[in-house]
Amino acid sequence: MTIWREASGASFGFRVFSSLDDLDRALPDIAALAIDMPIGLPERIDGSGRPPEKAVRPLLGARQSSVFSIPARAAVEASDYGEACRLALATSDPPRKVAKQGFNLFPKIRELDLFLRARPGMVDRVVETHPELVFRRIRGAPLEHPKKLPEGRAERLALLAKAGLPADLLAASPPAGAGADDLLDAMACLLTAERHARGEAVPHPLQPVRDSLGLRMAIWA
């Protein structure tokens, strides 16, 4: 789902879009978009993942398992699981197959990749983020509870309030097609998007590199 602040700055909208193209048509003048999805796919993977994943995991403590390892571009572009594993093994050091959970994300990763490649003017306005990193940056330490537990929800709502989101937004119910934890994550992404638009968001790693197609590889918060 996507959440945005209206032009007046006083109200918010949120909606589940079926595709990025639908989002772009509905919000053509968006200043920045922060999305919890990998941007930038290396030709090879060295070590435990892309540079952003390696930069962020040590900051998250017990929550670091929420940062998936995404394989090289050739593996992500494979539509068959066995082929994706074969290509991942051939393009990683040490050799590593693809987790089934990660493979299930590949269609959305490919959609985002193609969306940005078709819109070079948007490349620097659309950034990868990760809600757990956003919450960790607000708190100054890793979170204590998983987000699906009542304690985890309360912990994240308190941090969103600390970051300045209004009480009426924090009390909102998610739209059809989204869960309560999806709404929390979308609020965290909103914070990153607004800070990126103001030039305040921080990339991880601090010196992002771009993949062979010019897409910047960094997780922002």
Backbone as JSON, one array per atom type, in Angstrom:
{
  "sequence": "MTIWREASGASFGFRVFSSLDDLDRALPDIAALAIDMPIGLPERIDGSGRPPEKAVRPLLGARQSSVFSIPARAAVEASDYGEACRLALATSDPPRKVAKQGFNLFPKIRELDLFLRARPGMVDRVVETHPELVFRRIRGAPLEHPKKLPEGRAERLALLAKAGLPADLLAASPPAGAGADDLLDAMACLLTAERHARGEAVPHPLQPVRDSLGLRMAIWA",
  "N": [[0.83, -1.19, 0.0], [0.28, 2.37, -0.38], [1.01, 5.51, 1.07], [0.39, 8.97, 1.33], [1.09, 12.5, 1.73], [-1.21, 15.09, 1.42], [-1.28, 17.96, -0.84], [-1.85, 20.23, 0.65], [-0.69, 19.68, 3.03], [-1.92, 19.11, 5.4], [-3.49, 16.85, 5.49], [-3.84, 13.3, 4.78], [-3.54, 10.7, 2.34], [-4.31, 7.31, 1.58], [-3.84, 4.19, -0.07], [-4.27, 1.06, -1.71], [-2.49, 0.19, -4.45], [-2.67, -1.48, -7.6], [-0.54, -1.66, -9.27], [2.66, -0.16, -10.09], [2.44, 1.53, -12.25], [-0.24, 2.31, -12.07], [-0.1, 3.75, -9.68], [1.61, 5.83, -10.49], [0.01, 7.1, -12.37], [-2.04, 8.03, -10.73], [-0.74, 9.68, -8.92], [0.92, 11.8, -10.23], [2.61, 13.96, -9.78], [4.31, 13.53, -7.67], [6.67, 14.26, -5.15], [8.68, 12.71, -4.02], [9.3, 9.23, -3.68], [9.39, 6.62, -1.46], [10.19, 3.3, -1.19], [9.65, 0.03, -0.03], [11.39, -2.02, -1.27], [13.81, -3.73, -3.23], [16.11, -1.72, -5.06], [18.16, -1.47, -7.8], [20.35, -3.77, -9.1], [23.03, -5.82, -8.81], [25.58, -7.23, -11.02], [26.98, -9.31, -9.99], [27.12, -10.99, -6.8], [28.87, -10.43, -3.92], [29.79, -11.91, -0.96], [27.44, -11.45, 1.67], [25.27, -10.23, 0.39], [23.72, -7.5, -1.5], [25.38, -4.24, -1.52], [23.71, -2.36, 0.03], [22.21, -4.08, 1.72], [24.2, -5.34, 3.23], [25.15, -3.14, 4.58], [23.04, -2.37, 6.23], [22.08, -4.5, 7.84], [23.76, -4.99, 10.23], [22.86, -2.95, 11.88], [20.39, -3.56, 12.88], [20.04, -5.48, 14.86], [18.18, -7.98, 16.44], [16.26, -7.83, 14.49], [17.41, -8.09, 12.01], [17.01, -10.17, 10.24], [14.88, -9.44, 8.7], [15.8, -8.19, 6.48], [16.15, -9.19, 3.38], [18.35, -11.25, 1.39], [19.14, -10.35, -1.79], [19.65, -11.74, -4.97], [21.95, -11.66, -7.83], [21.36, -9.71, -10.87], [20.77, -11.41, -13.11], [19.67, -13.7, -11.93], [17.39, -12.67, -10.64], [15.92, -11.93, -12.84], [15.07, -14.32, -13.83], [12.31, -16.44, -14.41], [11.72, -18.95, -13.54], [12.06, -21.04, -10.73], [14.11, -23.0, -10.35], [15.93, -22.27, -12.37], [16.54, -19.7, -11.49], [17.9, -20.29, -9.12], [20.12, -21.68, -10.19], [21.38, -19.64, -11.67], [21.87, -17.82, -9.63], [23.71, -19.22, -8.06], [25.85, -19.25, -9.85], [26.6, -16.62, -9.96], [27.44, -15.64, -7.53], [29.55, -15.23, -4.65], [30.47, -16.37, -1.61], [29.02, -19.22, -3.39], [25.5, -19.18, -3.66], [22.15, -20.24, -3.34], [18.72, -19.31, -4.15], [16.41, -18.13, -1.8], [13.11, -19.34, -1.27], [11.19, -17.54, -0.35], [12.34, -15.1, -1.05], [12.37, -15.44, -3.85], [9.67, -15.31, -4.45], [9.25, -12.61, -4.36], [10.37, -11.64, -6.64], [8.83, -10.96, -9.07], [7.71, -8.43, -8.35], [10.03, -6.98, -7.84], [11.17, -6.96, -10.39], [9.17, -5.52, -11.71], [9.42, -2.96, -10.48], [12.06, -2.38, -11.23], [11.87, -2.24, -14.08], [10.02, -0.17, -14.26], [11.47, 2.07, -13.28], [13.62, 2.14, -15.07], [12.3, 2.86, -17.38], [11.66, 5.43, -16.83], [13.75, 7.62, -16.58], [13.9, 10.18, -15.5], [12.78, 9.96, -13.01], [14.47, 8.49, -11.44], [16.17, 9.47, -9.38], [14.31, 10.41, -7.63], [12.96, 8.34, -6.55], [13.42, 6.11, -4.0], [14.91, 3.34, -2.3], [13.81, 1.99, 0.75], [13.62, 0.83, 4.18], [11.38, -0.25, 6.54], [12.09, -1.2, 9.16], [14.65, -0.18, 9.49], [14.07, 2.55, 9.42], [12.57, 2.84, 11.8], [14.52, 2.07, 13.63], [16.36, 4.13, 13.32], [14.91, 6.3, 14.31], [14.51, 5.53, 16.97], [17.1, 5.14, 17.83], [18.27, 2.8, 18.44], [18.08, -0.8, 17.94], [14.8, -2.23, 17.44], [12.67, -3.75, 19.94], [10.63, -5.63, 19.71], [8.88, -7.9, 17.49], [6.95, -6.75, 14.67], [4.36, -7.76, 14.37], [3.4, -8.45, 16.83], [1.4, -7.3, 19.64], [2.94, -5.68, 21.37], [4.97, -4.92, 19.66], [3.6, -3.43, 17.74], [2.69, -1.28, 19.33], [5.14, -0.22, 20.08], [6.14, 0.72, 17.61], [4.14, 2.55, 16.82], [4.48, 4.5, 18.8], [7.0, 5.46, 18.11], [6.51, 6.52, 15.57], [4.81, 8.6, 16.28], [6.62, 10.11, 17.77], [8.22, 10.92, 15.69], [6.65, 12.8, 14.5], [4.24, 12.31, 13.15], [0.7, 12.79, 12.92], [-1.91, 12.25, 15.41], [-4.42, 11.44, 14.37], [-3.79, 10.18, 11.98], [-2.22, 8.07, 12.93], [-4.15, 6.61, 14.22], [-5.68, 5.61, 12.21], [-7.47, 3.21, 10.17], [-6.35, 0.48, 8.12], [-6.6, 0.47, 4.5], [-8.79, -1.5, 2.36], [-7.4, -4.61, 1.48], [-4.99, -4.35, 2.7], [-3.02, -4.85, 5.66], [-2.84, -4.14, 9.25], [-0.12, -3.98, 9.97], [0.97, -3.4, 7.49], [0.14, -0.78, 7.14], [1.58, 0.52, 9.17], [4.19, 0.11, 8.18], [3.97, 1.57, 5.8], [3.68, 4.15, 6.78], [6.22, 4.53, 7.88], [7.7, 4.46, 5.52], [6.67, 6.78, 4.34], [7.8, 8.76, 6.01], [10.5, 8.55, 5.27], [10.33, 9.25, 2.54], [9.46, 11.94, 2.69], [11.62, 13.09, 4.02], [13.64, 12.56, 2.2], [12.81, 14.14, 0.05], [13.36, 16.61, 1.14], [16.06, 16.54, 1.28], [17.2, 15.33, 3.49], [17.29, 12.65, 4.16], [19.25, 9.71, 4.83], [21.62, 7.74, 3.12], [22.35, 4.24, 3.03], [24.8, 2.13, 2.01], [26.85, 5.04, 2.92], [28.08, 6.08, 0.69], [26.63, 5.54, -2.04], [26.6, 3.14, -4.73], [26.0, 2.66, -8.24], [24.06, 0.39, -10.23], [24.67, -1.57, -13.25], [22.86, -0.46, -14.99], [22.4, 2.04, -14.12], [20.9, 2.45, -11.82], [20.57, 3.48, -8.51], [22.04, 2.0, -5.69], [21.07, 1.79, -2.57], [19.85, 1.87, 0.78], [17.59, 3.98, 2.22], [16.98, 6.18, 4.97]],
  "CA": [[0.0, 0.0, 0.0], [0.99, 3.64, -0.46], [0.43, 6.61, 1.83], [0.99, 10.24, 0.91], [0.57, 13.72, 2.33], [-1.83, 15.95, 0.42], [-0.54, 19.19, -1.12], [-2.07, 21.19, 1.73], [0.16, 19.3, 4.15], [-2.7, 18.88, 6.62], [-4.21, 15.59, 5.44], [-3.11, 12.2, 4.15], [-4.3, 9.73, 1.58], [-3.65, 6.02, 1.45], [-4.55, 3.34, -1.02], [-3.56, -0.08, -2.28], [-2.44, 0.25, -5.91], [-2.4, -2.79, -8.19], [0.74, -1.61, -9.98], [3.36, 1.12, -10.04], [1.87, 2.38, -13.3], [-1.46, 2.91, -11.5], [0.34, 4.76, -8.71], [2.16, 6.97, -11.24], [-1.11, 7.84, -12.97], [-2.83, 8.67, -9.68], [0.08, 10.67, -8.23], [1.96, 12.12, -11.22], [3.5, 15.05, -9.37], [4.88, 13.18, -6.38], [8.01, 14.83, -4.98], [9.6, 11.62, -3.72], [8.66, 7.97, -3.33], [10.25, 5.67, -0.74], [9.53, 2.01, -1.38], [10.29, -1.09, 0.66], [11.64, -2.99, -2.32], [15.16, -3.48, -3.73], [16.39, -0.92, -6.25], [19.54, -1.69, -8.2], [20.68, -5.19, -9.09], [24.39, -6.03, -9.29], [25.82, -8.36, -11.9], [27.46, -10.38, -9.11], [26.97, -10.77, -5.36], [30.02, -10.85, -3.12], [29.46, -11.96, 0.46], [26.09, -11.74, 2.17], [24.2, -9.53, -0.3], [24.04, -6.22, -2.13], [25.96, -3.3, -0.55], [22.76, -1.83, 1.03], [21.84, -5.11, 2.7], [25.33, -5.52, 4.13], [25.3, -1.94, 5.4], [21.9, -2.18, 7.15], [21.85, -5.61, 8.78], [24.37, -4.85, 11.56], [22.19, -1.91, 12.66], [19.03, -3.96, 13.24], [19.98, -6.43, 15.97], [17.35, -9.16, 16.22], [15.38, -7.61, 13.34], [18.17, -8.08, 10.76], [16.51, -11.19, 9.31], [13.86, -8.84, 7.84], [16.48, -7.7, 5.28], [16.42, -10.36, 2.56], [19.46, -11.22, 0.45], [18.67, -10.37, -3.17], [20.75, -12.21, -5.81], [22.36, -10.84, -8.97], [20.3, -9.38, -11.82], [20.38, -12.53, -13.95], [18.8, -14.59, -11.15], [16.12, -11.97, -10.41], [15.18, -11.88, -14.11], [14.6, -15.67, -14.16], [10.94, -16.67, -13.95], [11.66, -20.31, -13.02], [12.82, -21.11, -9.48], [15.33, -23.76, -10.54], [16.85, -21.44, -13.16], [17.0, -18.61, -10.62], [18.91, -20.86, -8.22], [21.32, -21.96, -10.97], [22.04, -18.38, -11.99], [22.36, -17.24, -8.38], [24.93, -19.95, -7.71], [26.92, -18.89, -10.79], [26.93, -15.19, -9.86], [27.64, -15.26, -6.13], [30.75, -15.74, -4.0], [30.35, -17.8, -1.9], [27.83, -19.58, -4.16], [24.29, -19.24, -2.83], [20.88, -20.36, -4.05], [17.7, -18.31, -3.85], [15.36, -18.52, -0.86], [11.79, -19.32, -1.92], [10.53, -16.3, 0.03], [12.88, -14.06, -1.91], [11.94, -15.68, -5.23], [8.29, -14.85, -4.59], [9.27, -11.16, -4.51], [11.03, -11.24, -7.89], [7.99, -10.21, -10.01], [7.58, -7.04, -7.93], [11.34, -6.35, -8.04], [11.29, -6.71, -11.83], [8.25, -4.43, -12.04], [10.04, -1.71, -10.06], [13.24, -2.18, -12.06], [11.42, -1.79, -15.4], [9.36, 1.12, -14.06], [12.49, 3.12, -13.17], [14.4, 2.2, -16.31], [11.48, 3.54, -18.38], [11.44, 6.81, -16.38], [15.03, 8.1, -16.03], [13.71, 11.41, -14.74], [12.32, 9.64, -11.66], [15.42, 7.61, -10.76], [16.68, 10.05, -8.14], [13.2, 10.75, -6.74], [12.44, 7.08, -6.0], [14.49, 5.5, -3.22], [14.65, 2.14, -1.51], [13.88, 2.18, 2.2], [13.26, -0.37, 4.94], [10.73, 0.26, 7.75], [12.82, -1.51, 10.4], [15.74, 0.78, 9.6], [13.47, 3.83, 9.79], [12.24, 2.8, 13.23], [15.77, 2.01, 14.37], [16.98, 5.46, 13.31], [14.14, 7.16, 15.22], [14.72, 5.09, 18.35], [18.51, 5.19, 18.18], [18.66, 1.43, 18.81], [17.16, -1.76, 17.33], [13.52, -2.43, 18.12], [12.67, -4.87, 20.87], [9.57, -6.6, 19.46], [8.39, -8.05, 16.11], [5.86, -5.81, 14.41], [3.03, -8.37, 14.41], [2.95, -8.59, 18.21], [0.84, -6.05, 20.17], [4.02, -4.84, 21.9], [5.68, -4.36, 18.53], [2.77, -2.37, 17.15], [2.73, -0.12, 20.23], [6.48, 0.35, 19.99], [6.27, 1.44, 16.35], [3.26, 3.73, 16.86], [5.12, 5.52, 19.65], [8.11, 6.05, 17.36], [5.92, 7.35, 14.52], [4.35, 9.82, 16.95], [7.83, 10.86, 18.09], [8.73, 11.49, 14.44], [5.81, 13.92, 14.11], [2.99, 11.99, 12.48], [-0.4, 13.19, 13.78], [-2.66, 11.19, 16.09], [-5.5, 10.91, 13.55], [-3.2, 9.24, 11.04], [-1.78, 6.89, 13.67], [-5.33, 5.86, 14.62], [-6.43, 5.21, 11.02], [-7.55, 1.8, 9.8], [-5.78, 0.27, 6.79], [-7.59, 0.29, 3.44], [-9.02, -2.88, 1.93], [-6.26, -5.2, 0.81], [-3.78, -4.12, 3.5], [-3.13, -5.16, 7.07], [-2.4, -3.09, 10.17], [1.32, -3.85, 9.89], [1.26, -2.73, 6.22], [-0.05, 0.65, 7.35], [2.74, 0.97, 9.93], [5.32, 0.17, 7.27], [3.76, 2.66, 4.85], [3.97, 5.4, 7.49], [7.67, 4.63, 7.96], [8.15, 4.85, 4.19], [6.3, 8.18, 4.17], [8.8, 9.59, 6.67], [11.7, 8.57, 4.44], [10.05, 10.02, 1.32], [9.44, 13.38, 3.01], [12.99, 13.52, 4.34], [14.41, 12.53, 0.95], [12.42, 15.32, -0.71], [14.01, 17.77, 1.76], [17.5, 16.34, 1.29], [17.61, 14.96, 4.85], [17.41, 11.2, 4.32], [20.62, 9.23, 4.82], [21.74, 6.46, 2.42], [23.17, 3.17, 3.59], [25.97, 2.81, 2.56], [26.88, 6.49, 2.75], [28.51, 6.37, -0.68], [25.96, 4.54, -2.87], [27.05, 2.87, -6.09], [24.89, 2.38, -9.16], [24.22, -0.86, -10.97], [25.1, -1.37, -14.64], [21.82, 0.28, -15.69], [22.32, 3.39, -13.56], [20.01, 2.54, -10.66], [21.36, 3.67, -7.28], [21.85, 0.95, -4.7], [21.18, 2.28, -1.19], [18.63, 1.88, 1.59], [17.55, 5.33, 2.8], [16.15, 6.36, 6.17]],
  "C": [[0.87, 1.25, 0.0], [0.25, 4.68, 0.38], [1.14, 7.89, 1.42], [0.37, 11.39, 1.67], [0.01, 14.59, 1.22], [-1.06, 17.27, 0.29], [-0.69, 20.23, -0.01], [-1.17, 20.92, 2.92], [-0.6, 18.91, 5.39], [-3.41, 17.54, 6.63], [-3.41, 14.56, 4.65], [-4.08, 11.36, 3.35], [-3.58, 8.4, 1.62], [-4.54, 5.07, 0.66], [-3.66, 2.17, -1.41], [-3.64, 0.03, -3.8], [-2.08, -1.12, -6.46], [-1.07, -2.83, -8.91], [1.38, -0.25, -9.79], [2.85, 2.06, -11.12], [0.6, 3.06, -12.79], [-1.1, 4.0, -10.51], [0.82, 6.01, -9.43], [1.05, 7.79, -11.88], [-1.9, 8.6, -11.92], [-2.07, 9.81, -9.01], [1.22, 11.12, -9.14], [2.97, 13.16, -10.75], [4.18, 14.78, -8.02], [6.33, 13.66, -6.29], [9.06, 13.75, -4.73], [8.78, 10.4, -3.35], [9.69, 7.08, -2.66], [9.53, 4.34, -0.72], [10.35, 0.9, -0.73], [10.49, -2.24, -0.32], [13.03, -2.69, -2.89], [15.2, -2.67, -5.02], [17.86, -1.09, -6.57], [19.95, -3.14, -8.02], [22.09, -5.39, -9.65], [24.48, -7.2, -10.27], [26.33, -9.57, -11.13], [27.21, -9.99, -7.66], [28.21, -11.31, -4.66], [29.64, -10.79, -1.65], [27.98, -12.16, 0.69], [24.97, -10.96, 1.47], [24.68, -8.29, -1.01], [24.66, -5.28, -1.09], [24.95, -2.72, 0.44], [22.4, -2.84, 2.11], [22.95, -5.32, 3.71], [25.51, -4.32, 5.05], [24.25, -1.85, 6.5], [21.8, -3.27, 8.21], [22.5, -5.41, 10.15], [23.68, -3.84, 12.46], [20.9, -2.41, 13.3], [18.93, -4.98, 14.36], [19.14, -7.64, 15.61], [16.42, -9.02, 15.02], [16.12, -7.74, 12.01], [17.7, -9.13, 9.77], [15.42, -10.63, 8.39], [14.47, -8.28, 6.56], [16.9, -8.92, 4.45], [17.68, -10.16, 1.71], [18.91, -11.37, -0.96], [19.84, -10.78, -4.07], [21.05, -11.25, -6.96], [21.21, -10.69, -9.97], [19.84, -10.59, -12.62], [19.43, -13.47, -13.22], [17.44, -13.96, -10.93], [15.27, -11.98, -11.68], [14.68, -13.26, -14.54], [13.2, -15.89, -13.6], [10.73, -18.06, -13.37], [12.56, -20.42, -11.8], [14.14, -21.87, -9.65], [16.37, -22.98, -11.32], [17.4, -20.29, -12.32], [18.09, -19.1, -9.68], [20.21, -21.13, -8.97], [22.1, -20.68, -11.27], [22.59, -17.69, -10.74], [23.65, -17.91, -7.95], [26.1, -19.51, -8.58], [27.38, -17.45, -10.63], [27.11, -14.73, -8.42], [28.9, -15.91, -5.58], [30.68, -15.38, -2.51], [29.05, -18.12, -2.63], [26.62, -19.76, -3.25], [23.06, -19.35, -3.7], [19.93, -19.24, -3.62], [16.71, -18.87, -2.84], [14.0, -18.4, -1.54], [11.04, -18.03, -1.58], [11.02, -15.13, -0.81], [12.42, -14.2, -3.35], [10.52, -15.18, -5.46], [8.18, -13.34, -4.74], [9.77, -10.72, -5.89], [10.11, -10.52, -8.88], [7.84, -8.74, -9.64], [8.91, -6.29, -8.09], [11.54, -6.02, -9.52], [10.37, -5.57, -12.27], [8.86, -3.08, -11.68], [11.24, -1.38, -10.92], [12.85, -1.63, -13.43], [10.77, -0.41, -15.32], [10.39, 2.25, -14.04], [13.32, 3.24, -14.45], [13.64, 2.92, -17.42], [11.26, 5.01, -18.04], [12.73, 7.37, -15.76], [14.9, 9.38, -15.21], [13.26, 11.17, -13.31], [13.36, 8.91, -10.82], [15.88, 8.18, -9.43], [15.58, 10.51, -7.2], [12.62, 9.52, -6.05], [13.59, 6.37, -5.29], [13.99, 4.25, -2.52], [14.74, 2.49, -0.02], [13.55, 0.84, 2.87], [12.66, 0.09, 6.27], [11.5, -0.02, 9.03], [14.01, -0.59, 10.58], [15.22, 2.16, 9.99], [13.19, 3.88, 11.29], [13.51, 2.77, 14.08], [16.44, 3.38, 14.43], [16.23, 6.42, 14.24], [14.46, 6.81, 16.67], [16.17, 5.25, 18.8], [19.06, 3.84, 18.59], [17.69, 0.48, 18.11], [15.88, -1.91, 18.13], [13.53, -3.71, 18.94], [11.7, -5.98, 20.48], [9.24, -6.72, 17.97], [7.13, -7.22, 15.89], [4.48, -6.43, 14.52], [2.54, -8.63, 15.84], [2.36, -7.27, 18.69], [1.93, -5.12, 20.7], [4.81, -4.19, 20.76], [4.9, -3.25, 17.85], [2.82, -1.11, 18.02], [4.09, 0.57, 20.16], [6.63, 1.2, 18.72], [5.36, 2.65, 16.28], [3.86, 4.85, 17.68], [6.25, 6.21, 18.9], [7.59, 6.93, 16.22], [5.39, 8.66, 15.09], [5.55, 10.71, 17.29], [8.38, 11.56, 16.86], [7.82, 12.58, 13.89], [4.55, 13.59, 13.36], [1.81, 12.24, 13.42], [-1.22, 12.01, 14.31], [-3.75, 10.61, 15.21], [-4.98, 9.93, 12.5], [-2.8, 7.94, 11.75], [-2.96, 6.02, 14.1], [-6.13, 5.32, 13.44], [-6.43, 3.7, 10.84], [-6.98, 1.62, 8.4], [-6.88, 0.11, 5.75], [-7.75, -1.18, 3.1], [-7.81, -3.39, 1.16], [-4.96, -5.04, 1.56], [-4.05, -4.48, 4.95], [-2.62, -4.02, 7.94], [-0.89, -2.9, 10.12], [1.75, -3.21, 8.57], [1.14, -1.22, 6.38], [1.11, 1.23, 8.15], [3.96, 1.12, 9.02], [5.19, 1.33, 6.29], [4.04, 4.01, 5.51], [5.48, 5.6, 7.61], [8.25, 5.04, 6.6], [7.83, 6.31, 3.9], [7.35, 9.1, 4.8], [10.08, 9.68, 5.83], [11.48, 9.4, 3.18], [10.09, 11.52, 1.6], [10.84, 13.89, 3.31], [13.87, 13.5, 3.09], [14.08, 13.76, 0.11], [13.09, 16.58, -0.17], [15.54, 17.64, 1.81], [18.05, 15.91, 2.63], [17.8, 13.46, 5.05], [18.86, 10.77, 4.13], [20.69, 7.89, 4.08], [22.65, 5.5, 3.18], [23.51, 2.22, 2.44], [25.96, 4.3, 2.23], [27.32, 6.91, 1.36], [27.88, 5.33, -1.62], [26.66, 4.36, -4.22], [25.82, 2.59, -6.93], [25.15, 1.05, -9.87], [24.54, -0.55, -12.43], [24.09, -0.58, -15.46], [21.57, 1.65, -15.09], [21.41, 3.54, -12.36], [20.85, 2.53, -9.38], [21.01, 2.61, -6.26], [22.13, 1.49, -3.3], [19.83, 2.12, -0.51], [18.63, 3.18, 2.38], [16.65, 5.35, 4.04], [16.51, 7.69, 6.82]]
}
